[in-house]
Amino acid sequence: MSLYFEAASILTPQDGASGSLKTRIFSNKEIKSPPAQVYALVSEASKWSFILKEVIERAHILPLERKLSPTLALLLVHDLLLAKRGIASPSSHPLKTAVTKHKARLGAEFTKARLRRGFASVQALREHVNTSEGGTGATGDAQPNPRRPVGASWSHPRWVRVNTLRSKLDEQLATTFAGYQPVECLEDILSAASRTPRTQVLHVDKHIPDLLALPSGTDLTASTAYKKGFIIFQDKASCFPAYLLDPRTEDGDCLDACAAPGNKTTHLAAIMRACDTNKACPMIWACERDRARAVVLQSMVERAGGEDHVKVKAGQDFLRLDPEKDPWNDIGALLLDPSCSGSGIVGRDDMPPLVLPEREVCFDNKPSSKKRKRKGVNSLTPAIEPPAELAEEVPIAQDQSEDKLKFRLEALSAFQLKLLLNAFRFPRAKKIIYSTCSIHAEENEHVVVKALNSPLAQQRGWRILRRDDQVSGMKAWDIRGHLAECEGLLSGSPHRTEQVADACIRCNKGTKEGTQGFFVAGFVREDVKTSGANANRRGNTAFDSNDGLSNDEEWEGFSDEGSTMELRPAEEQRVHDVQVSNGLLAKPAEPKVH
């Protein structure tokens, strides 16, 4: 019976759950049942839930069997009616008895449900459920899936970045992908996965250099190119931050503040290496607070051939860096991809839509309590009254989930803003890229607007990287920030609000663009003094664990009142100029020429 309790726990919304359904099950160390069995039960029961909800409600077993939660009832009834071996538990188990004693009524209601949908056999209904989304039946009783974006009908391609630290695009097209047919339109790739036999086609991306799209399900893990680090599996949207940062030799050293697992870090290295073939090109410092993830980061850097360009800082908390100390005082560009809700990641909504039966539903064929009390039924299954929240499992879980989501987004956005403001403190920095794999405005536009409104941004001359100033591929990307999420939050003119929203870059998952959900925004400033201190300082890329840690307590960010630092006259002038350029102050009138 543990199989059903474990499957029920997977189906119950949990705060902080991450990854695809298969990942959550197979990586769960607390599951004692075979993971494949749990995965099959959860998937199949979810597909059949639209029909089984109707069967369970019309059979009225939940009001009579109070020990059964709606989730357990769905799972047990699924196996009773549809599994070849029935319910996988001892026949004497109380929960199994609570369902099997209603087998005749459940079977009759299942037959009625099948006939109402116009299917002559169970096999015909099964084929329909397996080929339709969510098993919604043939009578128009489909319900929308709140976990899936509207219009999510496109397959997700296999994105492959050619690692130019070890190879070139032309080389890979001539070797690894020699048998692939190039196609001009990405839509041809998105539809190729459904063709039989599967066509070997590829699309060279129009926005990100050295990026290829292949049909979903393409497996290259056994290829020599993958094993030797010539190609890297990386979603297109995940390539946006490094490409938008566009690191140049003149920018000085780069800092990847939250670097693991390393795709963006190695992409940074490849871009920077392409800009300057000199071995003494600027260094990329890759910080990762979690030591276990830092091991993965180091492995990724070595596999990609980035040892000469990347220095991994294992166990290094970005917030504990002292921007005024060496080597951080020569950082010219920062990439900030902090922890987020992960709501944009493809695969987190891969489970079929789930609907659960309600405990109290009125139908004309409801059996009388007198009829159900005969033959000592209650003596076999005593009515154990569960807690109230179990009786209302789905509504309360959903309510709590919404509240928890709101609370979690508030906490995440506060942390993200804290990191972004810390990035503003680096004295030589001229470029900052902020990104998340979230679809929520609280983690995206709201963080950007709060950062721009901060006294620190104005004091140090930070502004949004406008669309016109972005690198060509990003400038051509049409999906931009949400204007409504910037309005009312951004101080200054309406024109500035439109400018900020247009500067933000968004990606939507499940669309013909073939990306996951993602958000990117850049910040820049001018008139920053450069330093030559980093020109000849190139350390070994050894695994450095504690260098640069500040002995001070962890920085707690800036208060709502803002910074109280005093400004020198030159800084006052720069703040004034930034306020004028950002629309916060009117531009002074030009003196009249007489």
C-alpha positions as CSV (number, residue, x, y, z in Angstrom):
1,M,0.0,0.0,0.0
2,S,3.0,2.3,0.3
3,L,3.0,2.6,-3.5
4,Y,-0.3,4.5,-3.3
5,F,0.7,6.8,-0.4
6,E,3.9,7.7,-2.2
7,A,2.1,8.3,-5.4
8,A,-0.4,10.5,-3.5
9,S,2.4,12.5,-2.1
10,I,3.7,13.2,-5.6
11,L,0.3,14.4,-6.7
12,T,-0.1,16.7,-3.7
13,P,1.2,20.2,-4.4
14,Q,4.4,20.9,-2.5
15,D,6.2,24.1,-1.9
16,G,9.7,24.1,-3.5
17,A,9.1,21.1,-5.7
18,S,11.3,21.3,-8.7
19,G,12.2,19.5,-11.9
20,S,10.1,17.3,-14.2
21,L,7.7,14.7,-12.9
22,K,10.2,11.9,-13.8
23,T,13.0,13.8,-12.1
24,R,11.0,14.4,-8.9
25,I,10.2,10.7,-8.6
26,F,13.5,9.1,-9.6
27,S,15.6,11.4,-7.6
28,N,13.4,11.1,-4.4
29,K,15.4,9.2,-1.9
30,E,12.3,8.8,0.4
31,I,10.4,6.7,-2.1
32,K,10.7,3.0,-1.3
33,S,8.6,1.6,-4.1
34,P,10.1,1.1,-7.5
35,P,10.3,4.6,-9.1
36,A,9.2,3.3,-12.4
37,Q,6.0,1.9,-10.8
38,V,5.3,5.1,-9.0
39,Y,5.8,7.1,-12.2
40,A,3.5,4.9,-14.2
41,L,0.7,5.0,-11.6
42,V,0.9,8.8,-11.3
43,S,1.0,9.3,-15.0
44,E,-1.8,6.9,-15.9
45,A,-4.1,8.0,-13.0
46,S,-3.7,11.6,-14.0
47,K,-4.6,10.8,-17.6
48,W,-7.8,9.0,-16.5
49,S,-8.7,11.5,-13.8
50,F,-11.4,13.3,-15.8
51,I,-13.3,10.1,-16.2
52,L,-12.5,8.5,-12.8
53,K,-13.6,11.7,-11.0
54,E,-17.0,11.2,-12.5
55,V,-17.1,7.5,-11.7
56,I,-16.1,8.0,-8.0
57,E,-18.5,10.9,-7.5
58,R,-21.5,9.0,-9.0
59,A,-20.7,5.9,-7.0
60,H,-20.7,8.0,-3.8
61,I,-17.9,6.2,-2.1
62,L,-16.1,9.2,-0.6
63,P,-19.0,10.2,1.8
64,L,-19.2,6.5,2.9
65,E,-15.5,5.8,3.2
66,R,-14.2,8.8,5.2
67,K,-10.7,7.3,5.5
68,L,-10.2,7.7,1.8
69,S,-8.8,11.0,0.6
70,P,-9.7,12.1,-3.0
71,T,-6.2,11.4,-4.2
72,L,-6.0,7.9,-2.7
73,A,-9.5,7.1,-4.0
74,L,-8.4,8.2,-7.5
75,L,-5.3,6.0,-7.4
76,L,-7.0,2.9,-6.0
77,V,-10.0,3.1,-8.3
78,H,-7.7,3.5,-11.3
79,D,-5.9,0.2,-10.4
80,L,-9.2,-1.5,-9.5
81,L,-10.8,-0.8,-12.8
82,L,-7.9,-0.4,-15.2
83,A,-4.8,-2.3,-14.0
84,K,-4.3,-5.9,-15.1
85,R,-3.5,-7.1,-11.6
86,G,-5.8,-4.8,-9.7
87,I,-4.9,-3.0,-6.5
88,A,-1.3,-3.9,-5.5
89,S,-1.8,-4.5,-1.8
90,P,-2.9,-7.3,0.6
91,S,-6.6,-8.1,0.3
92,S,-7.1,-7.5,4.0
93,H,-5.8,-4.0,3.9
94,P,-8.5,-1.6,5.1
95,L,-8.0,0.9,2.3
96,K,-8.2,-1.8,-0.3
97,T,-11.3,-3.2,1.3
98,A,-12.8,0.3,1.4
99,V,-12.7,0.4,-2.4
100,T,-13.1,-3.2,-3.5
101,K,-16.4,-3.6,-1.7
102,H,-17.8,-1.0,-4.0
103,K,-16.5,-2.7,-7.1
104,A,-19.9,-3.5,-8.6
105,R,-21.1,0.1,-8.3
106,L,-17.8,1.5,-9.5
107,G,-17.8,-0.8,-12.5
108,A,-21.3,0.1,-13.4
109,E,-20.6,3.8,-13.3
110,F,-17.4,3.3,-15.3
111,T,-19.5,1.5,-18.0
112,K,-22.0,4.4,-18.0
113,A,-19.2,6.9,-18.4
114,R,-17.8,5.0,-21.3
115,L,-21.1,4.8,-23.1
116,R,-21.8,8.5,-22.5
117,R,-18.7,9.2,-24.4
118,G,-19.7,6.9,-27.3
119,F,-17.2,4.1,-27.0
120,A,-18.2,0.5,-27.5
121,S,-15.3,-1.0,-25.5
122,V,-12.8,-0.2,-22.8
123,Q,-10.0,-0.7,-25.3
124,A,-11.5,2.0,-27.6
125,L,-11.8,4.4,-24.7
126,R,-8.3,3.6,-23.6
127,E,-6.9,4.4,-27.0
128,H,-8.8,7.7,-27.0
129,V,-7.4,8.6,-23.5
130,N,-3.9,7.8,-24.6
131,T,-4.1,9.9,-27.7
132,S,-6.0,12.9,-26.3
133,E,-4.7,15.5,-23.9
134,G,-5.6,14.5,-20.4
135,G,-8.2,11.9,-21.3
136,T,-11.0,14.4,-21.5
137,G,-13.4,12.1,-23.3
138,A,-15.3,12.6,-26.5
139,T,-18.2,14.7,-25.2
140,G,-16.6,18.1,-24.8
141,D,-16.0,17.9,-21.1
142,A,-12.4,18.9,-21.3
143,Q,-11.0,21.2,-18.7
144,P,-8.1,23.6,-19.1
145,N,-4.8,22.6,-17.6
146,P,-3.8,25.5,-15.3
147,R,-0.2,24.2,-15.3
148,R,0.2,24.5,-19.0
149,P,0.5,27.8,-20.9
150,V,-2.2,28.7,-23.3
151,G,-1.3,27.6,-26.8
152,A,1.5,25.3,-25.6
153,S,1.1,23.0,-28.6
154,W,4.7,23.1,-29.9
155,S,7.3,20.5,-29.0
156,H,10.5,21.7,-27.4
157,P,13.5,21.3,-29.6
158,R,16.9,19.9,-28.6
159,W,19.1,23.0,-28.5
160,V,22.9,22.4,-29.0
161,R,25.5,25.1,-28.6
162,V,28.8,24.5,-30.5
163,N,31.5,25.1,-28.0
164,T,34.0,27.3,-29.8
165,L,36.6,26.8,-27.1
166,R,37.1,23.3,-28.6
167,S,35.5,23.4,-32.1
168,K,33.8,25.5,-34.7
169,L,30.3,25.6,-36.2
170,D,31.5,24.6,-39.6
171,E,33.5,21.7,-38.2
172,Q,30.5,20.3,-36.4
173,L,28.2,20.7,-39.4
174,A,30.7,18.8,-41.5
175,T,31.2,16.0,-38.9
176,T,28.7,15.4,-36.1
177,F,25.8,16.8,-38.2
178,A,27.0,15.7,-41.6
179,G,23.8,13.6,-42.2
180,Y,21.4,16.4,-41.1
181,Q,19.5,18.5,-43.5
182,P,19.5,22.2,-42.7
183,V,16.1,23.9,-42.6
184,E,15.3,27.6,-42.7
185,C,12.4,27.7,-40.4
186,L,12.4,26.6,-36.7
187,E,8.8,25.4,-37.1
188,D,10.1,22.6,-39.3
189,I,12.2,21.4,-36.4
190,L,9.3,21.7,-33.9
191,S,7.1,19.5,-36.1
192,A,9.8,17.0,-37.1
193,A,9.5,15.2,-33.7
194,S,6.1,13.9,-34.6
195,R,7.0,12.5,-38.0
196,T,7.6,8.8,-38.5
197,P,10.3,8.0,-39.4
198,R,12.0,10.9,-37.6
199,T,13.7,13.2,-40.0
200,Q,17.3,14.3,-39.3
201,V,17.1,18.0,-39.7
202,L,18.7,21.0,-38.0
203,H,18.2,24.7,-37.9
204,V,21.0,27.3,-37.4
205,D,19.7,29.8,-35.0
206,K,19.2,33.4,-36.2
207,H,19.7,35.1,-32.8
208,I,22.5,33.3,-31.0
209,P,25.8,32.5,-32.9
210,D,26.9,28.8,-32.9
211,L,23.5,27.5,-31.7
212,L,21.6,24.7,-33.4
213,A,18.1,23.4,-33.0
214,L,17.3,19.7,-33.5
215,P,14.0,17.8,-33.2
216,S,12.8,17.0,-29.7
217,G,14.2,13.7,-28.5
218,T,17.4,13.8,-30.5
219,D,20.0,11.9,-28.4
220,L,23.6,12.9,-28.9
221,T,24.9,11.8,-25.5
222,A,26.8,8.9,-27.1
223,S,28.4,11.1,-29.8
224,T,32.1,11.9,-29.7
225,A,31.3,15.6,-30.0
226,Y,29.4,15.5,-26.7
227,K,31.9,13.4,-24.9
228,K,34.8,15.6,-25.9
229,G,33.0,18.9,-25.1
230,F,32.7,20.0,-28.7
231,I,28.9,20.5,-28.2
232,I,26.9,21.5,-25.1
233,F,23.3,21.0,-24.5
234,Q,21.9,24.4,-23.6
235,D,18.5,25.9,-24.1
236,K,18.4,28.9,-26.4
237,A,17.0,31.2,-23.7
238,S,19.8,30.2,-21.4
239,C,22.3,31.5,-24.0
240,F,20.8,35.0,-23.8
241,P,22.6,36.3,-20.7
242,A,26.2,35.7,-21.8
243,Y,25.4,36.9,-25.3
244,L,23.7,40.0,-24.1
245,L,26.6,40.8,-21.7
246,D,28.9,40.7,-24.8
247,P,32.2,40.7,-22.8
248,R,35.1,42.5,-24.4
249,T,38.7,42.6,-23.6
250,E,38.5,46.2,-22.7
251,D,35.8,45.4,-20.1
252,G,38.3,43.7,-17.9
253,D,37.6,40.6,-15.8
254,C,34.1,39.1,-15.6
255,L,32.3,37.7,-12.6
256,D,29.6,35.0,-12.9
257,A,28.0,35.4,-9.5
258,C,25.9,32.3,-9.3
259,A,27.7,30.1,-11.8
260,A,26.7,26.4,-11.4
261,P,26.2,24.2,-13.3
262,G,28.4,26.2,-15.8
263,N,26.6,26.5,-19.1
264,K,26.5,30.3,-19.0
265,T,30.1,30.4,-17.6
266,T,31.5,28.4,-20.4
267,H,29.5,30.4,-22.9
268,L,31.0,33.6,-21.5
269,A,34.5,32.0,-21.9
270,A,33.7,31.1,-25.5
271,I,32.5,34.6,-26.4
272,M,35.4,36.3,-24.7
273,R,37.9,34.0,-26.3
274,A,36.4,34.7,-29.7
275,C,37.0,38.4,-29.1
276,D,40.7,38.1,-28.4
277,T,42.9,35.2,-29.5
278,N,45.6,36.4,-27.1
279,K,46.1,33.9,-24.3
280,A,46.1,36.8,-21.8
281,C,42.5,37.6,-22.3
282,P,40.6,38.7,-19.2
283,M,39.7,36.2,-16.5
284,I,36.2,34.9,-15.7
285,W,35.6,34.4,-11.9
286,A,32.9,31.8,-11.3
287,C,31.4,31.9,-7.8
288,E,29.3,29.1,-6.4
289,R,28.2,29.1,-2.8
290,D,27.1,25.4,-2.8
291,R,30.2,23.3,-2.8
292,A,28.5,20.2,-4.3
293,R,27.3,22.3,-7.2
294,A,30.7,23.9,-7.5
295,V,32.2,20.4,-8.2
296,V,29.8,20.1,-11.1
297,L,30.8,23.6,-12.2
298,Q,34.5,22.8,-12.2
299,S,33.8,19.6,-14.1
300,M,31.8,21.5,-16.7
301,V,34.6,24.1,-17.1
302,E,37.2,21.4,-17.7
303,R,35.0,19.5,-20.1
304,A,34.4,22.6,-22.1
305,G,38.1,23.5,-22.2
306,G,37.7,26.6,-20.2
307,E,40.5,26.0,-17.6
308,D,42.7,28.9,-19.1
309,H,39.8,31.4,-18.9
310,V,37.7,30.5,-15.8
311,K,38.7,30.4,-12.1
312,V,36.1,28.6,-10.0
313,K,35.5,29.9,-6.5
314,A,34.1,26.9,-4.6
315,G,32.0,27.8,-1.6
316,Q,32.1,31.5,-2.4
317,D,29.1,33.5,-1.5
318,F,28.7,36.5,-3.8
319,L,27.3,38.6,-1.0
320,R,30.4,38.1,1.0
321,L,32.8,39.5,-1.6
322,D,34.3,42.8,-0.8
323,P,34.1,44.8,-4.1
324,E,36.8,47.2,-3.0
325,K,39.4,44.4,-2.6
326,D,41.6,42.7,-5.1
327,P,40.7,41.0,-7.5
328,W,37.1,42.1,-7.3
329,N,37.9,45.8,-7.6
330,D,38.9,45.2,-11.3
331,I,35.7,43.3,-12.3
332,G,34.2,45.1,-15.3
333,A,31.2,42.9,-16.2
334,L,28.9,40.8,-14.0
335,L,26.5,38.0,-14.9
336,L,23.8,37.5,-12.3
337,D,21.5,34.5,-12.6
338,P,20.3,34.0,-9.0
339,S,18.0,31.3,-7.5
340,C,14.4,31.7,-8.7
341,S,11.1,29.9,-8.8
342,G,12.1,28.0,-12.0
343,S,8.6,28.5,-13.3
344,G,9.8,28.9,-16.8
345,I,11.7,25.6,-17.0
346,V,10.3,23.2,-19.6
347,G,9.3,19.9,-18.0
348,R,7.9,21.2,-14.7
349,D,4.4,21.0,-16.1
350,D,4.9,17.7,-18.0
351,M,2.3,15.8,-15.9
352,P,-1.1,15.4,-17.4
353,P,-3.8,17.7,-15.9
354,L,-5.2,16.3,-12.7
355,V,-8.7,16.6,-11.4
356,L,-9.8,15.0,-8.2
357,P,-13.3,13.8,-7.1
358,E,-15.2,15.9,-4.5
359,R,-16.5,14.3,-1.4
360,E,-20.0,15.8,-1.4
361,V,-21.7,15.8,-4.8
362,C,-25.5,15.5,-5.3
363,F,-26.8,13.1,-7.9
364,D,-30.2,11.6,-8.4
365,N,-28.9,8.1,-8.1
366,K,-27.3,8.6,-4.6
367,P,-27.8,5.5,-2.6
368,S,-29.6,5.8,0.7
369,S,-27.8,5.6,3.9
370,K,-30.1,2.8,5.0
371,K,-29.2,0.7,2.0
372,R,-25.4,1.2,2.7
373,K,-25.7,0.2,6.4
374,R,-27.0,-3.3,5.8
375,K,-24.8,-6.4,6.0
376,G,-22.5,-4.9,8.6
377,V,-20.6,-2.8,6.1
378,N,-19.7,-0.2,8.7
379,S,-18.3,-2.8,11.0
380,L,-15.8,-3.8,8.3
381,T,-14.7,-0.3,7.5
382,P,-15.3,2.0,10.5
383,A,-15.7,5.6,9.6
384,I,-12.5,7.2,10.9
385,E,-13.0,11.0,10.7
386,P,-10.0,12.5,9.1
387,P,-8.8,16.1,9.8
388,A,-10.8,18.8,8.0
389,E,-7.9,19.6,5.7
390,L,-7.9,16.0,4.4
391,A,-11.6,16.2,3.6
392,E,-11.0,19.3,1.6
393,E,-7.6,18.2,0.3
394,V,-7.6,19.8,-3.2
395,P,-9.1,23.2,-2.5
396,I,-7.1,23.8,0.6
397,A,-3.9,22.6,-1.0
398,Q,-4.5,25.0,-3.9
399,D,-5.3,27.9,-1.6
400,Q,-2.1,27.2,0.4
401,S,-0.1,26.8,-2.8
402,E,-1.2,30.3,-3.9
403,D,-0.4,31.8,-0.6
404,K,2.9,30.0,-0.4
405,L,3.7,31.0,-4.0
406,K,3.1,34.7,-3.2
407,F,5.2,34.5,-0.1
408,R,7.9,32.6,-1.9
409,L,8.0,35.1,-4.7
410,E,8.3,38.0,-2.2
411,A,11.2,36.3,-0.5
412,L,12.9,35.4,-3.8
413,S,12.5,38.8,-5.3
414,A,13.9,40.4,-2.1
415,F,16.9,38.1,-2.3
416,Q,17.4,38.8,-6.1
417,L,17.2,42.5,-5.6
418,K,19.8,42.2,-2.8
419,L,22.2,40.5,-5.2
420,L,21.6,43.0,-7.9
421,L,22.2,45.9,-5.7
422,N,25.4,44.3,-4.5
423,A,26.5,44.0,-8.1
424,F,26.0,47.8,-8.4
425,R,28.7,48.3,-5.8
426,F,31.7,46.9,-7.8
427,P,33.7,50.1,-8.6
428,R,35.0,49.2,-12.1
429,A,31.9,47.4,-13.3
430,K,30.3,48.8,-16.5
431,K,28.0,46.0,-17.5
432,I,25.6,43.8,-15.5
433,I,23.2,41.2,-16.8
434,Y,20.4,40.0,-14.6
435,S,18.4,36.9,-15.6
436,T,15.9,34.3,-14.3
437,C,14.2,31.2,-15.6
438,S,11.0,32.5,-14.1
439,I,7.8,33.8,-15.8
440,H,6.7,35.8,-12.7
441,A,6.9,39.6,-12.9
442,E,7.8,39.7,-9.2
443,E,11.2,38.2,-10.0
444,N,11.6,40.0,-13.3
445,E,10.3,43.5,-14.2
446,H,9.7,44.3,-10.5
447,V,13.3,43.6,-9.5
448,V,14.6,45.6,-12.4
449,V,12.4,48.6,-11.6
450,K,13.3,48.5,-7.9
451,A,16.9,48.4,-8.8
452,L,16.6,51.4,-11.1
453,N,14.7,53.3,-8.5
454,S,17.3,52.7,-5.8
455,P,19.5,55.6,-4.7
456,L,22.5,53.4,-5.3
457,A,21.8,53.1,-9.0
458,Q,21.4,56.8,-9.3
459,Q,24.5,57.6,-7.2
460,R,26.7,55.3,-9.3
461,G,25.3,56.0,-12.7
462,W,23.5,52.7,-13.5
463,R,20.8,52.7,-16.1
464,I,19.0,50.1,-18.2
465,L,20.7,48.7,-21.3
466,R,18.4,50.1,-23.9
467,R,17.2,47.9,-26.8
468,D,19.0,50.0,-29.4
469,D,22.3,49.5,-27.5
470,Q,21.9,45.7,-27.3
471,V,23.9,43.2,-29.3
472,S,22.3,42.5,-32.7
473,G,20.7,39.2,-32.0
474,M,19.0,40.5,-28.8
475,K,18.0,43.7,-30.4
476,A,16.1,41.6,-33.0
477,W,14.3,39.5,-30.4
478,D,10.7,40.7,-30.4
479,I,9.3,39.4,-27.1
480,R,10.0,42.2,-24.6
481,G,9.1,43.0,-21.0
482,H,5.6,43.6,-19.8
483,L,4.8,47.3,-19.9
484,A,1.9,46.9,-17.4
485,E,4.3,45.4,-14.8
486,C,6.5,48.5,-15.0
487,E,3.7,51.1,-15.0
488,G,3.1,52.7,-11.6
489,L,6.4,51.3,-10.2
490,L,8.9,53.3,-12.1
491,S,9.5,56.9,-11.2
492,G,9.9,59.3,-14.0
493,S,8.2,59.9,-17.3
494,P,5.9,57.5,-19.2
495,H,8.5,57.4,-22.0
496,R,11.0,56.0,-19.5
497,T,8.6,53.2,-18.5
498,E,8.1,52.2,-22.1
499,Q,11.9,52.3,-22.6
500,V,12.6,50.1,-19.6
501,A,9.9,47.5,-20.6
502,D,11.3,47.5,-24.2
503,A,14.8,46.9,-22.8
504,C,13.7,43.8,-20.9
505,I,13.8,40.5,-22.8
506,R,11.3,37.7,-22.2
507,C,11.0,34.2,-23.5
508,N,7.8,32.1,-23.3
509,K,7.7,28.4,-23.1
510,G,5.6,26.2,-25.3
511,T,5.6,28.6,-28.2
512,K,6.9,28.5,-31.8
513,E,10.1,30.2,-30.6
514,G,11.1,26.9,-28.9
515,T,12.4,28.3,-25.7
516,Q,11.8,27.8,-22.0
517,G,10.3,30.7,-20.0
518,F,13.1,33.2,-19.3
519,F,13.8,36.8,-18.5
520,V,16.9,38.9,-19.1
521,A,17.8,42.6,-18.5
522,G,21.0,44.5,-18.7
523,F,22.4,47.5,-16.8
524,V,25.2,49.7,-17.9
525,R,27.0,52.9,-16.9
526,E,29.7,55.1,-18.5
527,D,32.7,57.1,-17.3
528,V,34.1,54.4,-15.1
529,K,37.8,54.6,-14.6
530,T,39.7,51.5,-15.9
531,S,42.6,49.8,-14.2
532,G,45.6,48.0,-15.6
533,A,46.0,46.0,-12.4
534,N,44.4,43.0,-14.0
535,A,46.6,42.9,-17.1
536,N,49.3,40.6,-15.9
537,R,47.4,38.9,-13.1
538,R,46.4,35.4,-14.3
539,G,46.2,32.8,-11.6
540,N,46.0,29.0,-12.0
541,T,42.5,27.8,-12.5
542,A,42.8,25.5,-9.5
543,F,39.8,24.9,-7.3
544,D,40.1,27.9,-4.9
545,S,37.7,27.6,-2.0
546,N,38.1,30.6,0.4
547,D,40.1,33.4,-1.4
548,G,38.4,36.8,-1.2
549,L,36.0,36.0,1.6
550,S,35.3,39.1,3.6
551,N,35.6,38.7,7.4
552,D,32.7,41.0,7.9
553,E,29.2,39.7,8.5
554,E,27.1,38.9,5.5
555,W,26.0,42.0,3.8
556,E,22.3,42.6,4.5
557,G,21.5,44.8,1.5
558,F,20.2,48.3,1.4
559,S,17.3,49.6,3.5
560,D,14.2,51.1,2.0
561,E,15.5,54.5,3.0
562,G,18.5,54.0,0.6
563,S,22.2,54.6,1.1
564,T,23.4,57.5,3.2
565,M,26.8,57.9,1.6
566,E,27.9,61.5,0.9
567,L,28.7,62.4,-2.6
568,R,31.7,64.3,-3.9
569,P,30.9,67.1,-6.5
570,A,31.8,64.9,-9.4
571,E,29.5,62.2,-8.2
572,E,26.7,64.7,-7.7
573,Q,27.1,65.8,-11.3
574,R,27.0,62.2,-12.5
575,V,23.8,61.5,-10.5
576,H,22.3,64.6,-12.0
577,D,23.2,63.5,-15.5
578,V,21.8,60.0,-14.9
579,Q,18.5,61.4,-13.6
580,V,18.2,63.6,-16.6
581,S,18.9,60.7,-19.0
582,N,16.5,58.4,-17.2
583,G,13.7,61.0,-17.3
584,L,13.8,61.8,-13.5
585,L,14.7,65.4,-14.1
586,A,14.0,67.8,-16.8
587,K,16.9,68.6,-19.1
588,P,18.2,72.1,-18.5
589,A,17.5,74.6,-21.2
590,E,20.3,75.4,-23.6
591,P,21.7,79.0,-23.2
592,K,20.4,81.4,-25.7
593,V,23.0,82.6,-28.3
594,H,22.7,86.3,-29.0
